[in-house]
Amino acid sequence: MSREREREERIRIVVVDDHPVVRDGVAAMLSSTPDLEVVGQAASGPEAVDLAAALDPDVVVMDLRMPGGSGVDAVRAMGRRGLRAAALVLTTYDTDSDTVAAIEAGAAGYLLKDSPPETLVAAVRATAAGETVLSPSVASRLASHVRSPARTASLSAREREVLVLVARGMANRTIAKELFVSEATVKTHLSHVFDKLGASDRAAAVAAGYELGILG
């Protein structure tokens, strides 16, 4: 494979953190992985949004609490501007207010900074593929927020299968191949899962699945 082709297939990343040592460390670690490329760094939410608009990365690895502008506000702004980049939160905070706000703002994933490097690399790849990534503790906290009477409804065997595969980070197309069904069928099952669990998206459904013991 040519170097140009390899470069085109790399996942392009912007790293956002107000602490230079942390930001540089995360960027260096990700850049050392052949299929990842850090194309920019930012120290605040507004700077992250501007960089995401200018550089069109695949993933923005985003801290939450920054003096120059929060990560949650940045995720919302990226959504309002219709930017393609997916936001993966990487923070030290796992309180209910932080996790819920980030997911509701549109973050595709949420990891804590004590996660192993290999977990972060895998999360970046999954986020770039349109998948949901939640650390177990974050999933549990998010689940407590989305409790609803609707979640007492039981899932069918196939709906449970779909939810388990979503929790493993699989995209709809991959799930369809795994279960030998159409992608449209997977979307229908997911819609039913969302309704029964009182969840608004994949991340909330996975969180509810952990809370209810469906996912172990």
Contacts in CASP RR format, 6 or more apart in sequence:
PFRMAT RR
TARGET T0000
AUTHOR 0000-0000-0000
METHOD contacts of the structure
MODEL  1
MSREREREERIRIVVVDDHPVVRDGVAAMLSSTPDLEVVGQAASGPEAVD
LAAALDPDVVVMDLRMPGGSGVDAVRAMGRRGLRAAALVLTTYDTDSDTV
AAIEAGAAGYLLKDSPPETLVAAVRATAAGETVLSPSVASRLASHVRSPA
RTASLSAREREVLVLVARGMANRTIAKELFVSEATVKTHLSHVFDKLGAS
DRAAAVAAGYELGILG
6 34 0 8 1.000
7 37 0 8 1.000
9 35 0 8 1.000
10 34 0 8 1.000
10 35 0 8 1.000
10 36 0 8 1.000
10 37 0 8 1.000
11 35 0 8 1.000
11 36 0 8 1.000
11 37 0 8 1.000
11 58 0 8 1.000
11 59 0 8 1.000
11 124 0 8 1.000
11 125 0 8 1.000
11 128 0 8 1.000
12 37 0 8 1.000
12 39 0 8 1.000
12 55 0 8 1.000
12 56 0 8 1.000
12 57 0 8 1.000
12 58 0 8 1.000
12 59 0 8 1.000
13 30 0 8 1.000
13 36 0 8 1.000
13 37 0 8 1.000
13 38 0 8 1.000
13 39 0 8 1.000
13 40 0 8 1.000
13 57 0 8 1.000
13 58 0 8 1.000
13 59 0 8 1.000
13 60 0 8 1.000
13 61 0 8 1.000
13 124 0 8 1.000
14 38 0 8 1.000
14 39 0 8 1.000
14 40 0 8 1.000
14 41 0 8 1.000
14 42 0 8 1.000
14 48 0 8 1.000
14 51 0 8 1.000
14 52 0 8 1.000
14 55 0 8 1.000
14 57 0 8 1.000
14 59 0 8 1.000
14 60 0 8 1.000
14 61 0 8 1.000
14 85 0 8 1.000
15 23 0 8 1.000
15 26 0 8 1.000
15 27 0 8 1.000
15 30 0 8 1.000
15 38 0 8 1.000
15 40 0 8 1.000
15 41 0 8 1.000
15 42 0 8 1.000
15 61 0 8 1.000
16 23 0 8 1.000
16 41 0 8 1.000
16 42 0 8 1.000
16 43 0 8 1.000
16 44 0 8 1.000
16 45 0 8 1.000
16 47 0 8 1.000
16 48 0 8 1.000
16 60 0 8 1.000
16 61 0 8 1.000
16 62 0 8 1.000
16 63 0 8 1.000
16 66 0 8 1.000
16 71 0 8 1.000
16 74 0 8 1.000
17 23 0 8 1.000
17 26 0 8 1.000
17 43 0 8 1.000
17 63 0 8 1.000
17 66 0 8 1.000
17 90 0 8 1.000
18 43 0 8 1.000
18 44 0 8 1.000
18 63 0 8 1.000
18 66 0 8 1.000
18 67 0 8 1.000
18 68 0 8 1.000
20 43 0 8 1.000
22 63 0 8 1.000
22 113 0 8 1.000
23 41 0 8 1.000
23 43 0 8 1.000
24 41 0 8 1.000
26 61 0 8 1.000
26 90 0 8 1.000
26 120 0 8 1.000
27 38 0 8 1.000
27 40 0 8 1.000
27 41 0 8 1.000
29 117 0 8 1.000
29 120 0 8 1.000
29 121 0 8 1.000
30 36 0 8 1.000
30 38 0 8 1.000
30 61 0 8 1.000
30 120 0 8 1.000
30 121 0 8 1.000
30 124 0 8 1.000
31 37 0 8 1.000
31 38 0 8 1.000
33 121 0 8 1.000
35 125 0 8 1.000
36 121 0 8 1.000
36 124 0 8 1.000
36 125 0 8 1.000
39 55 0 8 1.000
39 57 0 8 1.000
40 51 0 8 1.000
40 55 0 8 1.000
40 57 0 8 1.000
41 51 0 8 1.000
42 48 0 8 1.000
42 50 0 8 1.000
42 51 0 8 1.000
43 66 0 8 1.000
43 68 0 8 1.000
44 66 0 8 1.000
44 67 0 8 1.000
44 68 0 8 1.000
44 69 0 8 1.000
45 62 0 8 1.000
45 66 0 8 1.000
45 68 0 8 1.000
45 69 0 8 1.000
45 70 0 8 1.000
45 71 0 8 1.000
45 73 0 8 1.000
45 74 0 8 1.000
45 77 0 8 1.000
46 68 0 8 1.000
46 69 0 8 1.000
46 74 0 8 1.000
46 77 0 8 1.000
48 60 0 8 1.000
48 62 0 8 1.000
48 71 0 8 1.000
48 74 0 8 1.000
48 78 0 8 1.000
49 74 0 8 1.000
49 77 0 8 1.000
49 78 0 8 1.000
49 81 0 8 1.000
49 83 0 8 1.000
51 57 0 8 1.000
52 60 0 8 1.000
52 78 0 8 1.000
52 83 0 8 1.000
52 85 0 8 1.000
53 81 0 8 1.000
53 83 0 8 1.000
56 83 0 8 1.000
56 84 0 8 1.000
56 85 0 8 1.000
57 85 0 8 1.000
58 84 0 8 1.000
58 85 0 8 1.000
58 86 0 8 1.000
58 128 0 8 1.000
59 85 0 8 1.000
59 86 0 8 1.000
59 87 0 8 1.000
59 88 0 8 1.000
59 124 0 8 1.000
59 127 0 8 1.000
59 128 0 8 1.000
60 74 0 8 1.000
60 78 0 8 1.000
60 85 0 8 1.000
60 86 0 8 1.000
60 87 0 8 1.000
60 88 0 8 1.000
61 88 0 8 1.000
61 90 0 8 1.000
61 120 0 8 1.000
61 124 0 8 1.000
62 71 0 8 1.000
62 74 0 8 1.000
62 75 0 8 1.000
62 87 0 8 1.000
62 88 0 8 1.000
62 89 0 8 1.000
62 90 0 8 1.000
62 107 0 8 1.000
63 71 0 8 1.000
63 89 0 8 1.000
63 90 0 8 1.000
63 91 0 8 1.000
64 70 0 8 1.000
64 71 0 8 1.000
64 72 0 8 1.000
64 89 0 8 1.000
64 91 0 8 1.000
64 93 0 8 1.000
64 98 0 8 1.000
64 102 0 8 1.000
65 71 0 8 1.000
65 91 0 8 1.000
65 93 0 8 1.000
65 98 0 8 1.000
71 89 0 8 1.000
71 102 0 8 1.000
72 98 0 8 1.000
72 101 0 8 1.000
72 102 0 8 1.000
72 105 0 8 1.000
73 105 0 8 1.000
74 87 0 8 1.000
75 87 0 8 1.000
75 89 0 8 1.000
75 102 0 8 1.000
75 105 0 8 1.000
75 106 0 8 1.000
75 107 0 8 1.000
76 105 0 8 1.000
76 106 0 8 1.000
78 85 0 8 1.000
78 87 0 8 1.000
79 106 0 8 1.000
86 108 0 8 1.000
86 127 0 8 1.000
86 128 0 8 1.000
86 130 0 8 1.000
87 106 0 8 1.000
87 107 0 8 1.000
87 108 0 8 1.000
87 109 0 8 1.000
87 127 0 8 1.000
88 107 0 8 1.000
88 108 0 8 1.000
88 109 0 8 1.000
88 110 0 8 1.000
88 111 0 8 1.000
88 123 0 8 1.000
88 124 0 8 1.000
88 127 0 8 1.000
88 133 0 8 1.000
89 102 0 8 1.000
89 107 0 8 1.000
89 109 0 8 1.000
89 110 0 8 1.000
89 111 0 8 1.000
90 111 0 8 1.000
90 112 0 8 1.000
90 113 0 8 1.000
90 115 0 8 1.000
90 120 0 8 1.000
91 98 0 8 1.000
91 110 0 8 1.000
91 111 0 8 1.000
91 112 0 8 1.000
91 113 0 8 1.000
92 112 0 8 1.000
92 113 0 8 1.000
92 114 0 8 1.000
94 112 0 8 1.000
94 135 0 8 1.000
94 137 0 8 1.000
94 138 0 8 1.000
94 141 0 8 1.000
95 141 0 8 1.000
96 141 0 8 1.000
96 144 0 8 1.000
96 145 0 8 1.000
99 110 0 8 1.000
99 138 0 8 1.000
99 141 0 8 1.000
99 142 0 8 1.000
99 145 0 8 1.000
100 141 0 8 1.000
100 142 0 8 1.000
100 145 0 8 1.000
102 109 0 8 1.000
102 110 0 8 1.000
103 109 0 8 1.000
103 110 0 8 1.000
103 142 0 8 1.000
103 201 0 8 1.000
103 203 0 8 1.000
103 204 0 8 1.000
107 203 0 8 1.000
108 127 0 8 1.000
108 130 0 8 1.000
108 131 0 8 1.000
108 132 0 8 1.000
108 133 0 8 1.000
108 203 0 8 1.000
109 123 0 8 1.000
109 127 0 8 1.000
109 132 0 8 1.000
109 133 0 8 1.000
109 134 0 8 1.000
109 203 0 8 1.000
110 133 0 8 1.000
110 134 0 8 1.000
110 135 0 8 1.000
110 138 0 8 1.000
110 203 0 8 1.000
111 119 0 8 1.000
111 120 0 8 1.000
111 123 0 8 1.000
111 133 0 8 1.000
111 135 0 8 1.000
111 138 0 8 1.000
112 135 0 8 1.000
112 137 0 8 1.000
112 138 0 8 1.000
115 123 0 8 1.000
115 135 0 8 1.000
123 133 0 8 1.000
126 132 0 8 1.000
126 133 0 8 1.000
126 169 0 8 1.000
127 133 0 8 1.000
129 171 0 8 1.000
130 171 0 8 1.000
131 169 0 8 1.000
131 170 0 8 1.000
131 171 0 8 1.000
132 166 0 8 1.000
132 169 0 8 1.000
132 201 0 8 1.000
132 202 0 8 1.000
132 203 0 8 1.000
132 206 0 8 1.000
133 169 0 8 1.000
134 142 0 8 1.000
134 203 0 8 1.000
134 206 0 8 1.000
134 207 0 8 1.000
136 210 0 8 1.000
138 207 0 8 1.000
139 206 0 8 1.000
139 207 0 8 1.000
139 210 0 8 1.000
139 211 0 8 1.000
140 207 0 8 1.000
140 210 0 8 1.000
140 211 0 8 1.000
141 207 0 8 1.000
142 203 0 8 1.000
142 204 0 8 1.000
142 207 0 8 1.000
143 204 0 8 1.000
143 207 0 8 1.000
143 208 0 8 1.000
143 209 0 8 1.000
143 210 0 8 1.000
143 211 0 8 1.000
143 212 0 8 1.000
144 211 0 8 1.000
146 197 0 8 1.000
146 198 0 8 1.000
146 199 0 8 1.000
146 200 0 8 1.000
146 204 0 8 1.000
146 207 0 8 1.000
146 208 0 8 1.000
147 211 0 8 1.000
148 197 0 8 1.000
148 198 0 8 1.000
150 195 0 8 1.000
150 196 0 8 1.000
150 197 0 8 1.000
150 198 0 8 1.000
151 196 0 8 1.000
151 197 0 8 1.000
151 198 0 8 1.000
151 208 0 8 1.000
151 212 0 8 1.000
153 196 0 8 1.000
154 196 0 8 1.000
155 163 0 8 1.000
155 192 0 8 1.000
155 193 0 8 1.000
155 196 0 8 1.000
155 197 0 8 1.000
155 214 0 8 1.000
156 192 0 8 1.000
158 179 0 8 1.000
158 189 0 8 1.000
159 189 0 8 1.000
159 192 0 8 1.000
159 193 0 8 1.000
159 196 0 8 1.000
160 214 0 8 1.000
161 179 0 8 1.000
162 175 0 8 1.000
162 179 0 8 1.000
162 186 0 8 1.000
162 189 0 8 1.000
162 190 0 8 1.000
162 193 0 8 1.000
163 193 0 8 1.000
163 205 0 8 1.000
163 206 0 8 1.000
163 209 0 8 1.000
163 214 0 8 1.000
163 215 0 8 1.000
164 214 0 8 1.000
164 215 0 8 1.000
165 174 0 8 1.000
165 175 0 8 1.000
165 178 0 8 1.000
165 179 0 8 1.000
166 175 0 8 1.000
166 190 0 8 1.000
166 202 0 8 1.000
166 205 0 8 1.000
166 206 0 8 1.000
167 206 0 8 1.000
167 209 0 8 1.000
167 210 0 8 1.000
167 215 0 8 1.000
170 178 0 8 1.000
172 183 0 8 1.000
172 186 0 8 1.000
172 187 0 8 1.000
172 190 0 8 1.000
173 183 0 8 1.000
175 186 0 8 1.000
176 182 0 8 1.000
176 183 0 8 1.000
176 185 0 8 1.000
176 186 0 8 1.000
179 186 0 8 1.000
190 202 0 8 1.000
190 205 0 8 1.000
193 199 0 8 1.000
193 205 0 8 1.000
194 200 0 8 1.000
194 201 0 8 1.000
194 204 0 8 1.000
194 205 0 8 1.000
197 204 0 8 1.000
197 205 0 8 1.000
197 208 0 8 1.000
197 209 0 8 1.000
197 212 0 8 1.000
198 204 0 8 1.000
198 208 0 8 1.000
199 205 0 8 1.000
199 207 0 8 1.000
199 208 0 8 1.000
206 215 0 8 1.000
208 214 0 8 1.000
209 215 0 8 1.000
210 216 0 8 1.000
END
